[in-house]
Amino acid sequence: MWNPDQLPALLAAACVATASGHAATPYSDLDRYQTPVPFAGDRGWHITHNLGPTGMRAWIDWNFPASFDTSPSREILIRSVEAGSPADGILRPYDIILGVATEPGGDPVPFTSDARLAFARAITMAESTAGNGELKLLCWRDGGTGVVTLRIPVMGEYSDDPPPDCPKTMKIVARAAEAVSGMVPAAGEGGLIGAWNGLFLMAAGEARHLDAVRRTAHHIAASPIGEAGHNTWPWGNVNLFLCEYYLATGDPAVLPKIAEYSRRLVDGQCNPGTWGHRGVEGRIPPGYGSVNSAGVVAFLSLVTARECGVDFDHRALVDSIRFYGGYAGRGGIPYGDHPPTQGSADNGKNGGAAIAFHLLGGERPAQWFARLAASSNLADFEGGHTGNFFNQFWTPLGASIAGDRNYRDFRAAFHHYRDLARRWDGTFITQPQPHGREGCLGFGSYINRGPQWSTAGFGLSLLGGTGELAILGRTRSVFQPGTPAALAPALEHYHGKDFHAAYEAATELAGSDDPEVAELAGQLARAARRNAESIVHTLEAMRADLDEGDLFYVKSRLDSLAPLLDADDPRLAPFHDALRESGDVVESGRLFHDIVGGYTMGGHQGYVFFEPGPMPQDNRRTRSTLNRIADGPESIYREQAVEWLAEMDSDPDATHAVLVDSLDVKSPGATATFQLGDPDGVTGLDFTWTHNSAGPMRVSLNGTTILDFPEALSSGDTTVPLKPSTLELLQRGANELSVRIETGERDAEVSVTLEGWAEN
């Protein structure tokens, strides 16, 4: 596979094709034992891109921090490969992708343009029917090149028609919804993630996911409203979810909480008609002022709250209409109380404003903002303050109401970007933005939180125009006040929990000559059918939970059925019986499910990947909770807690030993010697440095350079997993680690550690 003789000709061809000034990236120029270090400090080590459904993450922008633009890139350096993914066992960290096939069945050729975008388009091609799931790559490993083929699922082609008439989009949505539904905790999810997950699962339209939606809605409705932190962000998003939930289901249990959130938002509004990070008193914002990414969603949530018929001061809506509408015809909505911006996306604010004005019937401002969103170029779409998640979420939804042609063109421009952000398990991950410095700031808020943060937002963004929710184009709900009298009998059946009768009555009205009656009757028929189907799915899940002994899940699902079944329904009797005397077990289950679910971040720093955990991360809170469960009653929760505690206390897969411990280095350098009895038993090496202010640094192992930092180091701690080929330098007996640094304007000092890993 790996042929060293191919490399010079291939790279020469790539350089000829880019004679305009961009040469090949330097990864493949390094010695086989030298680990690439394109970023001098720890801040840049997490800037890895997801490589679509391959299971790999990679460095692409080698110009960091001088440039975040990947257009000069001609190589992709693999940083991590997830177990079980299509790339597992075929490629490994520090392999380099030099090119891709550009047509179905063709051989891969070197990159001659932006490697990131070329790889994204290759994924789209490979997933097509003609591509047959074959992703052919030209790869480099330790001086040799070869062609590898990854097998990825065939998803079909994107059509010009938007969802639900685009089969590939709906396959992507179905896989993402399955993953999101599995992320929802047993008792439901709160906050931003709960709101987004609930919105997406409603929008996906599958009855089997409604149990998770109800559990989340009821969890939020029963929870106090948090006052701490940047509270307007959850207030607006959570209120929007509750409003959409009511308008889609008619469940009155959430109306009091909608009213409470709406009043809090009104009371916390700033003078201009905006919102800041926090609610304010007396409409006077603090020095930080308005934050329109939060404010537009708060505004939108009040628009939908009005449709729910809850009572709040509508002056807040008037003020927001004046403020945000004042930018229509002038530019984009800015960060805060500022002049209009020239950007078309603006962190998703224009897209959110388009939806709000569309729901209010203000088509002139709605179309202004919608067409701004639809006109986004790649730099706008990938940009955003602290990261691009909100652009990915709201900009496509705004573009969906900009007219069929505008929306079609917008979708076609970014299919490849979404294919690159979609992971191999069907979830989505926020990508670092290559076009602006703040992409790296998104690590803590967006990238590090993994797929549970971003999958629902990406999924919703694919469903613009379907009309399943108000934010997806539905302008009237059968459950809002003022429903035509003709629908009263069908609604009475629905609220009486007789969903079959409601479906039959609504179906008869769906052919009405009155367009409003026909549309609303269709909505009611779908809601009744989904509720009836959801009852069947939820009861099946509860029987499985009962068989497994997961009584907390049984209780949570039982509570979620309250809007659909009466408590004395005979189908619920076995579950009531099982729960009657199980208080301690259910409490253990509550604690257990508090620490289970979602994704965990895996790997060393820079080796960032995400995997569904059943194993929670080892932290003080988790350990304390597991100890409480382990000391509790006999149950599946106790068995699992005991097993996990044992795993936390021993690593069954690997052990590590410090080979060189905190070697202090001052200019010009220092050397340490360590002993190895069996170098073949070492399966990995980690190099860590801690420094204050140091110039360029070169690290050698037994006389061979393994790391070379040509520029000054930034302050901080960084751990680098070394290339697998570095293990070949280890020798039995004495080994020497040498570190040399240059003196800058101040005295340079570095402390380094070398750790070795071995499988048991």
N, C-alpha and C positions, 0 to 999 in steps of 0.2 A: 504493500500500500504506500509506504513512505519512501519516495525516491529523491535523494538529495540532488541528483543531476538535473532535475526538472526546474529547480528553484531559480537559477540565474536568468534563464530564458523567460520564465513567467513574469518575474519582477521587471525585467527589461521591457516586456510588452506592456505592462501596466504603466510604467513610467512614460513610455512613448505616447500612450493614449492620454496622458495628463500633462502634456508638455506646456500647457498654459501657465504652469507655475507650481502646481501641487505635485510633490513627489510621493512615493509610497511611504506609508507609515513605517516607523523604524522597528517594530517588534521583531520582525523576522531577521533583522540585521544582527541581533544579539547572539552572543555565544550560547551554545546549547545549555550551559550551566548557569547562565545569568538570568535571574528573575526580573522581568520588566517592572520598572517603577516610574511610570509617567508622571505621577503626581508627588510633589515633594513632601506634602504634609498629610496628616490623617484626614483632613476635611474632604479631600477628593476621593478617598478610597472607596466610598460607597457608590460613586457615580457609575453604576453598572446598568445596562439596559437589558430588559427582558427580550429574549429572542423568540417571541411568538410561542407556538405550541411545541417547541423542541425540548423544553426543560432546562435550557441554558440561560445564564446571564453573562454579560460581556462588557469589556471596555471597548468603546468605539472612538470617542473623541480624544485622541492622543495629544491635542494641543492645550488641554487644560493646564493652568487656568487662563492662558493667553487668549483662548477663543473657545466658545461653546458651540461653534458651528461645526457640524460633522461633515460638511461638504468636501473638505480635503481628505477625508478618511478613505483608505483603500485596504484596510485590514481590520478584522474583528478579533480581539483577543478574548478567549473564553475564560471566565473567572470561576464559574461553578456549573455543575451538572447534577440535577436532582435524581435521586434513586428512583428507578421505575419509569423514568421519562423516555421519550424516543431516542434521546442522545446518550442515555446511560449505557455504559459498556462499549460505546463507539468512540466518543470524544471525551476529553478530560481537561481539567483546568490547565491553562497556559498553551493549549493548542491554539492555532491561529487560522481563521477562515480567510482565505485569499480571494475567493470568488464563488459565484453561484451559477447554476444553469439559468439561462434567460428565456428558454422556450421549452415546452413540454417534451420530454424524451431527449433533450439535448445534453451535451457535456458541459460541465461548469467552465466558465472563463473568468480570468482575473477581473476584479472590480475596476471599472474605468470612470466611475462617478461615486457619489456619496455611498459608502459601503452600507451604512445603516438603512437608507431608503431602498437600495438595491436588494438587500436581504429581505426587507419587508415585502417587496413586490414578488420576490421569489417564493415566499410563503403563500401569498395569495394564489400564485400560479400553481404551486404544488397541491394546494387544497382543492383545486378545480377538478372537474371530471376528467379533462384531458391530462392534467398533471398526475392523476392516479395516486396521489399521496406520496410521491417521490420528491424529496428535497435533496438535490445533488449539490455537494459542496466541494470546493477545492481547498484542501487544508494543508497546514504546515505543522510539523512536530520535530523539534530538536534538529533542524537542518534538512529534514526530508519532507517531500510533498506527496500527496496522493488524493484520490477522489473517494469520498465517502457518500453513502446514500442513507438519509434518515427517512423512516416511514412515519408519516403523520396522517391522521384521519382525513378522508375525502369529505369536504363540506359542500362542494358544488360551487356554483358561480353566483356572484352578486348580480341581481337583475336591476334594470332601470326603475322598476316599480318599488316604492317604499314598502316597509312591512305593513300589514302581514303578508303581502304578495311577493316578498323576496325570500325564497326558500332558505338560502344560506343564512341570512340574518336571523330567521326564526329558529334554525338549528342552533346558532350561537346563543340566542336568548334562552332557549330551552335548557342547554347545558349550564349556562350561568345561573339560571333560576334554580336548578337542582342543587348547585353548589351553595347558593345563598340560603336556600331553605334549610340545608343541613347546618349552616352556621348559626342559625337563630337559637339562642339558649332555650332550655326547657320552659323557663318562666317568661320568655319573651325578652326582647332587647329594648333598651332605652337609648336616649341621646341621639346624636347625629346618625350613627350607624344604624340604629333601630329604625329611625325615620326613613332613611334611604332604602334599607332592605325591605321595609314594609311597602313603600311606594313601588319598588321594582316588582315584588312578588304579586302585587295587585295588577300591575300593568302587564305582566307576563300572561295572565289570564287563565292559569291552570288551577282547577279546583283543588287539587291535592296540596297546593301551597297555602291555601287560605287559613288552615289551622295555625301556621306560623304567623300569618298576618294578624289574626285575632289575638293570639297570645301576646304579640307585641303591642297591639292597640290597647288591650286591657291592662297590660303591665304599665304602660305610660299613663293611662287614665287613672290608675290607682296610686301613682307615685307623686310625691310633692315636687313642685317646680323648683329647680335649683337656682340659687341666687349667686353662686360663686363663679369666678372665672369670667370668660368671655360669654356671658349668658345669652346674649341676643342671637348667637349662632344656633344653639339648640332650640331656643324659643321659636324662632322663625321656622326652622326645618321641621321640628316636631309638630308644631301647630299645623303646618301644611300637610303633613302625613295624616294627622287626625281628621282634618277637614276632608281630605281625599277619601279616607276610609269611610267616613260617614256618608259622603255623597255617592260612594260606590255600593254601600251595604245598607244604609239606613239604620245602623245600630245606634240607638239613642244613648248607650252607656258612655260614649265619649263626648257628648255635647257639653256637659258641665266643664270638662277640662279644656275644650276648645274655647269656651267663654272665658275661662280663667287665663289661659295663655293670651287670648286676644286683648283682654283688659291690661295684662302686664305689658304687652307690647305697646299699647296706646299710652300707658302711663310712662313708659321708658323711652318714648320717642324724643328726638332732638328737635330744636326749633325749626330747622329748615324742612322738616318732614322726613328726616332720615333716622338712622340708628347708628350708634357707635358699637364698639366691642361689648359694652355693657349698657344696660338700661340706665337712664338718668332720672334725676328728680327735677321737677319744675321746668323740664324741656331745655335745660341749660347743660350742654355737653362739657366735659372736662377738656383739658388742653389737647388731647389726642383727636377729638372731634369725630366726624362721621366716617363710617366704614361701609361703603356701599355694597360690597359683596355680601355682607350680612343683611344690610338694609333692604336690598331688593327682594330677598327671600321673605323677610318680615312683611314687607308690603304685599307680596304675592299671597302670603298666608292670610292676611286680613281680607284680601279680595275673595278668597275661597271661604273664609269664615262668614262673610256676608251672605254667601250663597247657602250656608248652613242655617241661616236665620238666627244666629246667636246675637245677643245684645252687647254692643260696644259703641263707643263714641266714633262716629264716622268722620269726624273732623280729621282724624289721623289719615284716613284715606285721601281726603281732599288735599291735605298738605303734601302727601307723598306724590299724588298725581301732579301737583304743581311743580314739585322739585324735579322728579325724574322725567316727567313729560317736558320740562323746560329744555332738556337736551335734544329732543327730537328736532331734526332739521339743522342742528348745530354741530353734532359730533357724537362721540361715545360717552357713556356714563363714566366719570372718573373714579379714582380711589375714594375720595371724600368730597367735602364741600369745595370743589375746585372747578376751574374752567373745563370745558369738554375735552376729551382726549381724541387723538387721531386714530387710535386702534379700532379694529372692527370687532374684536371679541371682548377685550377688557375683562379678563378673569371671569367670563360668563355673565357679567352684569347686563350686557345688551340683550343676550338671549332670555334671561329671566324677566327683564322689563318688557320684552316683546310679548311674552306669555301673559303677564299681568294686564297690559293694556288691551290685548286681544280678548281676555275674559271680561273686561270692563266695557267692551264694545267700542273702544277708541282705536279704530283701524288705522288712522293716519300715524299716530306715534307707534302703534304696534308694527306697522310695516316698515317704518324707519329703522327701528331696532332689529327687526327680523332680517331685513336685507343687509344691515351691517353684519349681523352674525353670519349670514349665508355667504358673504363676500370674504370671509376669513381666508388668509393664506396660511401656509404651514407654520411660519414663524409666529403668527398671531395665535393659531390654534394650539400650538405647543407651549405658549407662554403663559404667564400668570404670576401674580404676586405670591411668593413662597412656594410656588409649584403650579402645575397646570391642571390639577384635578377639576376645579370648578369650570374651567373652559371645556374640558371633556364632557362634563355633566350638562351644563346649561346652554352652551352655544349651539349644539345640534338641535336642541328642543326649540330654541328661538328660530333657527333656520327652517324648521319644519313648517312654519306658517308664512314663509316668504314667497309662496307660489310653487307649483309643481316643478317647473323647470329649474328654479333657483335651488330648491331642495335636492333635486336629483343631481345637479352639478356639484353641490356641496358634498353630498354623500360619496359620490364617485371620487372626489379629490382625496378622501381620507380613509378609504377602505383599508389600504395597506397599513396605515398607522395603527388602526384598531387591531389588525391581524398581528402586528408586532407586539402590542400590549397584552394580547390574550395569551394566557398560560396554557400549559398542556392539560390541565385538569378542568378547563372551561372557565376559570375565573379570569379576572383582569387585574393588572397591577399598574399603578401610576408610574409613568416613565419620567426619569430626570429630563428636564428641558435643556436641549443643547444650545438654545439661542439666547440665553440670558443668565446672568450670574445667580439669580435667586433660585435657579433649579436645585442647587445643592441645599438651600435652606429647607426645601420641601422634604428632606430626608426624615426629620423628626415627626412631621405632621402627616405625611402622606405615604412615602415609600416604606418607611420602617413598620408601618402598621399592617402592611401586607394586603392580601386580596379582600379581607373583610371590610377594609376601608373603601375600596374603589370599585369592586365588582358591580354593585347595584347601580352606581352612578353611570358606569359605562353601559350597563344593560339598559337603563332608562334612556340613555342618549340614542340608542338604536331604535327606539320605539316611537319617536316623534311622529305625530300625525295619525296614530292608530285610533285615537279618541277614547281609549280605555280610561283615562283620567283627565281632569281639567288641564293639567300641564301637558297633556299629550293631544290637546285639541278639542276635547269635549266642552261645549259651552253651556250645557243645561243638564241638570240631573233630575231624575224622577223622584229623588228623595228631598229636594229642596222645597221650600214653601211655594205655594201657588201652583201646584200640579193640577192639570185639567180634571174636572169632576168625573170624566169618563173613566179615569183610572182608579177611582176610589174603591170599587169592589176588589180589584186585583191587589191593591195596596193593603186592604184589610186582610185578605188571605195571607199576604206576605208577612205582615207584622204579627199575625196570629200563628206564625210558624208552620202554616200549611203551604209549603213551597210548591207542591205539585199542583194544587188548585190555583195558586198565584201564577204559575207558569202557563197553565192552560188559559186562564182569563187574559193574561197579558198577550199571549200569542194570538188570540182572536182579535185583539185591538191593534196588533202590529200592522195589519193591512188597512187601517183607517185612512179615510180621505184627508183627514186633518194631519198635516205633516208633523206638528208638534206631538200629537197623541201617538202617532205611529213611531216616532223616534223614541219617546219616553217609554212606550210599551215594550219596544225592543230591549231597552236597557233593563227594565224590570224582569222580562223573561230571562235574560242572561243571568241576572243576579239570583233569581229563584232557582234556575237550573244549577248554577255553581254551588249554591248553598246545599241543595239536595245531594249533589255529588260529593261535596266536602264532608257531609255527615258520614257518608259511606267510607271515604278515605280515612277520616279521623277515627272512626270506630275500629277499622282494621289496624291502624297504628296503635291504638290503645290495647287491643288484644295482644299484639306483639310485645308491647311494653310490659303487659301483665305476665306474659309467659317468661320474659327475661327477668322479672322481679324489679323492674324500674318503676316503682310506685310514685316517685315524684313526677315523672313524665306523665303517668296516668292521671294524677291529680291536675297537672297543668292543662292537659288536653280536655279533661272533664270540665274544668272551669271555662275553657274557651268555647265549649259547646252551648253555654248558657243562652246566647242569642238565637240558637237554632233548635234546641230541644228543651222541653220542660224537664225539671229535675226528676219527676216521677215517671219519665218515659221508661218502659220496661227494658229497653236496650241498654240502659245505663246501670241497671241493677247489679250486675256482676262487679262493676267497678266501684260502686258505692260499698258493696260488701267487703271488697278487698281493702278499701281505705279506712273502714270504720274503726279499726283498732291498730292503726299503723303510724301513729303520730311521730314516734322517735325515728322510724325508718324514713318517713317522708322528710323529716327535718334533716337527716343525714343526706338524703338525696338533694335537698335544696342547697346544702353546702357543697356537695359534690359538683352539681351542675354550675355553681358559681365559678368554678375554676376550670371548666372543661369547655371545649368548643373553639371554633375559629381556627386561626393559623398561628404558627409560631415562626419566628425568624431563626434560621439555622445558619451555621457556618461561622468562620472567623470573620473578623473585620475585613471587609473587602470581598469576602466570599459570601455575599448576601444571597440567600434564597429562602423561599417560604414553603412550608409544608403543613398539611393538616396535622394538629398535634394530637394523638390522643393524650400524649404525655405533656402535662403542663410544665412550663418553665420552672426551674428550681429557684424559688425566691422565698423570702421569709413568710409572706402571707400564705403562699401555697402550702408550704411545709406545715405551718400552724393549723391550717384548715384540714389537711390530710390527717394530722395527728388526732384532731377532734373526731373525724369520721372513723379512724381506725379504733378508737376507744369506744365507739358507739355500738348499736345493736348489730347482730348478725344480718348481713345483707350483701347484695352485689356491690354496694358502695364501699362497705368495709373491706371486702376482698380486694377491690381495685386499689383502695387507698394503701393497704398494707403492701401490695405489689409495687406501687409507684414509690413509696418511701424507700423500699429496698433498692429500687433502681437509682434513686437519687444518691444513695450512699455508696454505690459502686457503678463504675462505667464498664458494662460487660463487653464493649467492643474494642476499647483501646486503653492503653495506659501511657502516661507521658513522664518524661524525666527531664529536669533542667540540666543541660549539658554545660552551658556557660551562664553563670548567674550574675546579672547586673554588673557587667564589666564597665568600669568608669573609664571614659576615653577623653583625653584632652589633646589638643593639637601638639604634635602632628599625628599621634595615633597610639594604639595599644594592642597587645596580643594576649590571648588566653589559650591555654592548652587543656584538653579534656581527654579522658580515656574511654575507649569503647571495647568491650569484649567481643561483641558480635554485631558488626555494622549491618549485616544482612537482615537483622531483626528490626531495624528502624524503618518505619513505613512513611514517615513524614517529618518535616522540619519546619518550625516556626521561628522567625526572627522578630524580636521586639526592640524598639528603641524609644528612649525617653530623653528629651533634650530641652534646653532653654533657647539657645541661639547658636546655631552651628552652620558653617558653610557646607560646601560639597563634601560628600562622604562616600568612601569606597570600602566594601566589605569583601574579604577573601576567605575561602575555606581550603586549607591545605595548599595554599599558593595559587588558587584559581579564583578569579573574580566571580562572586555570586550576586552582588548588588552594587549598583553604581548610581549615586545621586549627583547629577551634574550641576544642580542648582542648590541654593541655600535651603535648609530645612525649616519648616515652620514649627512653632512650638507645639508640643503635645506628645501623646503616646500613640504609637502605631504598631500593629502586629501584621507581619507579612508571612503568609504561608509560602514557603519556597517551592520552586519548580520540582517536580518529581525527579528530574535528571540530576538534581543536586545530590541525591542520595549516593550516586555513583562515586562522589568524591570522598565519602567516608572511608576510613581505613581502620583495620584492627589495631588496637593499642593507642598510641598518642595521635591526637588530631589538633590542628591549630586553627583558631579563628583570629583573623587580623582585621582591625578597623582603623582606617586613616581618615582624618578630617582636616579641613583647611580652616585657618583662623580668619574670621571676619573682622569687622570693626571692633567687636567686643570679644572677650575670651569665649571660645567655643568649648562646650562640654556635652557629651552624650553618654548615656548609660544604655548598654545593649544586653539582651538575653537571648540565648539560643536554646530551644526546647526540642526534644526528639520524641516522636510518637511511635508506638509499637502495638500491634494487635496481640491480644491475649491468645 
